[in-house]
Amino acid sequence: MIYIPHAYQQHASEHIINNPYCGLFLDMGLGKTVSTLTAVDQLMNVFCEVNKVLVIAPKRVAEDTWSTEIKKWDHLRHLKISIVLGSVRERKEALVKKADIYVINRENVPWLVAQYQSAFPFDMIVIDELSSFKSPKAIRFKSLRMVRPRISRLVGLTGTPAPNGLIDLWPQLYLIDMGERLGKTVTGYRERYFNPGRRSGAVVFDYRLRQGSEQEISAKISDICISMKRKDYLSLPDRINRIVEIRLPAEIQAKYDDFERDQVMSLLSSDNEREEISATSAAALSTKLRQFANGAIYDDEKNWHPVHDIKMEALEELVEAANGQPVLIFYAFRHDLERIQQRLKSYKPRQLDSSEDIKAWNDKKIEVLLAHPASAGHGLNLQAGGNIIIWFGLNWSLELYQQANARLDRQGQTKPVIIHHMITVDTIDTKIIRSIEGKAVTQDALMEAVKAILEKYKI
């Protein structure tokens, strides 16, 4: 296919060429991959500044997206790519292959750095989904930080650089400019731009952005980071958001209420010495309530037990109403996957697990595709396969929610995208969808929701 770039794609490629280290904060569907590959090709074969490129990406994206884009466009087909995945032996074999671009999943970055250490051979790194390096404590960040001084060019790609607020931005910018703009340490960054929020003694649970800090941060990084929103550049088919309300029968609702109360009492008992409920405890409570709302719960041995089929029955009705049109279903828990596979077996549901699954879906050979948003949330092009999404179970990550929807709601989609949100009324589902509608699905929203539940049972 002949590549005729949009003006914004040309601008993105030129930004990479003109800035040895930079960030592209481009919304989903704006063509980050092809813009980056176009710049890489010119840096290699026109300007002769780059010899060996490493792309770090989520596993599914590493498996499929970069190699597919190279095959897709005429001007890129001469680029040789090696996928560094699989067993240790397979990864080592992929590294010794002669190629222009080597693609590895982010989980194997520490292994890769350990392999080469001071002899790290890549002169350019592209981090696909830079936001996955938002924790300064993560091993992947620490490993990449060790070799960053040896890299002459680095590009960070993401649609959502700060999904939980600007507190997440420092590690990502450090990998880009090694602390030039936002400081050499995360402690200094916090002290300069934030005030401590909720705390218990010396432990700070979160940080609040100081007045004027957002503008100051944006100004500091504006020379190397460009941000584009797709609403400003793309004309996409309409998107239809539907709330599918599911009401539990009175006897099951009573069981949910009893279950909620028992879990809260247990939590209050275990955390009664603390001034604040911990984020870990809040997440654990929310997870158990989400499971019940979906229809099954895990015991202490990780075995799951069904508690109702109400949501599953509603899911079957939605799939049936699609009248044979392909449906992409996002599930939350392993027991969701197993129960959906059993319930919809007549539709031959297929779990998204490989490049073959992506191709089969885009070739319209799959009627029901099952995916977890964490594994299908970034970079995958699924818009050719269908236009219907069903969220069987939501979670508290706005980033995953937006990225998952963008698998179909993106450039190249020709039909209105219909997104069904299955909400079990009078459960934790209601609180999550309210946060999604307000674009406030963060840990703060989770904490506030759990606090509201706790208040119901405090004596």
N, C-alpha and C positions, 0 to 999 in steps of 0.2 A: 504494500500500500504506500502511495506517495504521501509524504508528510508535508502538510501545509499548515504551519503553526499559526495559532491565534496570536494576536498582539501580546496578550499577557504571557503566553508560553514563550514567545521570543524574548520578552523582558526577563522571564525567569532564567532562561539559558544564558543570556548576557550577564545577568547578576552573578551566576556561578563563575563564568569565565573571568569577570572583572574583579572578583573578590576571592582571594585564596582560601579564606574561611568565611562561611556565611550560613544563614538560615533561610529556608523557604517555608514560611508558615502559610501554606496554601490549603484552602478548603478542599474537602473531598470532591473528586470529579474534575479538578482543574488540570490534570495531566502532569503531576509532579514527576512521574517516572520517565515519560518520554522527553520532557524538558531537560531533566538531569542527564539522561543518556545522550541527548544531542550535544550538550555542553561537554560531556566526557569525550565524545568522539572528536570534537574540535580541539580540545586540549591535547588529545593524543596525536591526532593525525594532521592537524593544521598548525597548531602552535608548538607541538612537540614538547610540552611541559610535563606530561604525565606518562608514566610507563605501565604502572600496575595499580589497579583500583580494587579496593575492598568495599563491598556493599554489606552492611549489617542490617538485617531485617527480621520481622517476625517469621516464624518457621513456614507458615503457609505461603507468605509472600516470597520468601527465599526459594521455596520449591517451584513456584509457578510464575509469578508476576514479571520479574525482571527478564527471564528468558523468553517469555511470551511476547513482551514488548519489543525485544530485539528482533524476533522472527516476524513481527507484525509490520515493521516499517522498513521500506526499501533502503533508506539511507543509513540504517543501523545493522543490516544483516551481515556485514563483514566483521563485526565485533565478535570475538570469541569469548564465551562465558563458561565458567566452571562452577558448579554448585557444590559447596563444601558442606555436605550433610551426611547423615547416616552414622555408621560405626566409626571407631577411631581409624581403622584401616581404610575405609572408604573416604574419610575426610583427608587423610594423608595423601591418598592417591589423587584426589581432586586438587590438592595444593601443588602437586608437582606437574600437573598438566600445564601445557603452554596456553595461556589465555590472557585476555585483556582485562577481564573483570571476574573477580571471585566473589561469590555470594555466600554468606554464612548466616545462620540464625543467631540471634543475640545471646541465647543461652550458652553458646559455645565460644563466645568472645574470650572468657578467661582461659580456656583451653588453647585457643589460638595464640594469645599473648605468651602463654607459658611455652609454647612450641618454639617461638622465635626469640623471645626476650629482646636483647639489645640488637639483634639482627633483623628486626621487623622489616619485611621487604616491601610494604605497600607505601607508595608516595601520595596516595589520595584515598580518603575514606568517605563513603556516603552512608550516613545513618538514616535509614528509612524508619520512620516513626521515632523521631528524636525523643518524644515524650516518654518512651519506655526507659530512658536514662534519667528520670527525674529524681531518683533517690541517690544522695551522695554516699549512703551506706552500702549500696548494692555492690556486689563483687564485680559485676559487669562494668559499672562506672569506674571503680578503682583500677581495674585492669586496663581499660582504655586510657585512663588518665596517665598511666605509667608510660605508654608509648606515644601519647599525643605530641610531645616535643619533636618526635622523629617524623611527623607527618607534615608535608608541605602544603597540602590542600585538604580541607574538610567541609562537607556539606551536611547540614542537618535538615531533614524533611519531616514535616508534621502538619496536620490540620489543626491540632489542639495542643499548643505548647504548654499550656497551664490549665489542665482540666480541673484541678482542685484549687486554683488561685495562683497568683504570681509567686508564692512561696516555692513552687515547683521549678521555677525558671533557672535558678542559679546553676545546678549541675549541668543542665543542657547548654547554657551559654558558656560555662567553663570549658566544656569539650570543644566548643567552637573557637573561642578566642583566648583560652587559658587564663581567664580572670582579668583581662584588660579592662572590661567595661563594668562588670558587676562585682569585682573584687576577687581576691585569691582564695577566700574562705567563705563557707556558707554561714559561719557565725557572724562575720563582718557584714555580710549581705543582710542577714536578719536584723542586726543591730541598726543598720543604716535606714532600712525601708519599712520595718515592721515594729509593732508593739506586741508584747506577750498577751495572749488571750486567756483562755481557761487554763488554770494551773492548780496543782496540788503540791504545796511546798515548793521544792526546787524543780519539780517536774512540770514542764509547759506542754499542754496538750495541743495548742494551736497558736497561730500568730495572726494579728490583724494588721492589714495594710495601713500605713500612715497616710494622712491626707497629703495629696500631691505626689505620693510616691509612684503611682501608676504612670503619670505623665513623665516623671523623671526617668524611670526605667525605660519607657518607650523611647525617649529621646536618646538615651545612651546607646541603645542597640539598633537604632534606626538606620545607621550607615551600613550594617552588614546583614540585617534581617528585613525581609519584605513580607508583607502580609496581604493576602487576597481572599476575599469572600466570594463564593460562587454566585450569590444573588446579584453581585455587581457585574458578573461577566457571562453567566450562562442563562439561557432561556430553556428551562426544563419543563416537561409535562407537569400537570398539576399533581400535588401530593395530597392524598386523602387520609386523614388520621381518624380512625374509628375506635371508640371505647366499647368493648363488648362486656357488659356487666353480667356477672354470674352470681346468683344468689344461692347460698347454701340453704337446704331445708332446715327447719327450726331445730331438729335434733342434732344435726351436724354443726350448725352454728353454735349451739350450746356446748358441743365438744370442743370447738375451736376456742370459745371464750374460756372454758375450763383449762384448756391446754395453755393458753396465753397467761392466765392467772398463775398456774403452777410454775411456769417458766420464770415469770416475774418474781414470784416469792422466792424461788431458788436463787435468782440473781441478787435480789435485795439482801438475802441472807449471806451470800458469799462476798458481797461488796459493801456490807454495812459499815465497815471501818473507813471507807473512803468518802471524801467530800464530794467527789464527782464519779459518776459511773465511767468505767474505762471504755475506750473505743473498742477494745477487743471484746468485752462483755456485751456491748451494744450490738456489735456485728453478729455475735453468736446468737443473741436473742432474735434479731431480725431474720437470720438465716433459718432458724427453726420455724418461725411463723410463716415465712415464705414457703417453706416446704409443705406445711399443713395446708396453706391456701392452694397450693398446686395439686395436693391430693395424696401425698405420701411423706413419711418421715423416717429418718435414720435412727437406729438405736446406737448404743455405745459401742457395739461391735461392727458398726458400719453396714449393717444389714437394713434394708428398707422395708417398710410395712405400709400397705395402702390404708388410707383413712376415708377417702371418698373418690368417686368417679365423676363428680359433677362438672369439673373443669374439662376433663377428658371428653365427656359427652359433647360439651359445647365446641371443643376443638374439632371433633369429627363432623359436626354440623357445618362448621366453617369450611372445612376441606371439601365436603360434599357440595356446598353452595358454590364453590369455585368452578364446578362443572368441567373438570378436566384440565383447567388452567394450572400451570405449575405454581406451587406454593413453597415458599421458604419459611421454615418454622425455627424460631430461636427458642431453645430450652435453657433452663437454669441449672438443673441437677442431673446427675447420672440416672437417678430413678425416673426422672421425666423422660429421658431418652429411651430407656427400656420400656416404659409403659406406652409411650407414643408409638414405638416400633411395633409393639404387640397390637395396640388398638387399631392402627392404620395399616396393618399388614396387607390388606387387599389392595392398597395403593402402591405397594412395593417401595416403602420409604427408604431413602439412602442417606447415610450419614456423610457429611462433608469431611473427607479425610485425606484427599490426595488431588493431584493435578488431573487425574482421570475423572474424578468426580466433578471438578470444575468444568472440564470440557463437555462431559455428558449433560450437565445442567444447561450450559450455554447452547448446546445442540438440541435442547428441548427434549431430551430423552429421559428426564426425571420428572415425575409428577409431584413428589413430595421430597424436599431436601431438608435434612435436619442439621442444624449447626449450633454450636455454642458461641455466643458473641465474643468471647475472649479469643477464640481461635479463628474466627471469620471476621473480626472487627476491623482489620487494617488491610488496605491495598488490593483486595481481591476484586476482580471485575466479573460480576455475576449478572449485569444488567441485561445481557442478551437472552437470559434463560427465563425471565418472568418479571412480573410486576406486583406480586402479592406477597406481603410479609405478615406472619402471625407471631406475635410475642406471647408464647405460652407462659413464660415467667420472666418478669422484669428484675433488674438489679439496681444498685445505687450508683452505678457509674454512668454519668452523662456522656463521657467520652466514648465508652463502649456502645452505648445506645445510639449515639449519632453516627459513629463509624459503621456499626452493623447495618443501619438503615441505608447508609450510602453505598452498600454493595449493589443495591438496585436503583436507588435514587441518585443517579449520577449521569454524567455526560454519556450519550449513546442510548439512553433509555428512550423508547418511543411511545410508551403508554403511561397514563397516570399511575403513579405508585400508590397502592392501597395498603395501609399499615393497620392491622387489627391488634389492639392491645387488650388481652384477656385479663379482666380485673375481677377478682373475687371480692364482692362488696363486703364491707364491715370487717376487713382483714388488713394486714400490713400492705396489701396491694394498693389499697386506696391512697395510702400516704405516699407510696412511691410514684404513682401516676400523677398525683398532685404536684410533687416536686419536679417531675419531668415537664409537666405543662408550664411550670414556672422557670424552667431551665436552671434549677437549683439542686440538681442531684449530686451532692457531694457528701463528704463525711459529716459536715455540719448538719445537713438535712437528715441524715441517718440519726445523728445524736438527738436532734430535736424531736424526731418521730418517736424514738425510744423513750425519751424523757416524758413525752405526752402519755405513752402507755404506762410508764411507771407511776405517774401521778394518779392514775385510775385506782391503783391498788395500795398506795401508801396510806397508812393509818395515822 
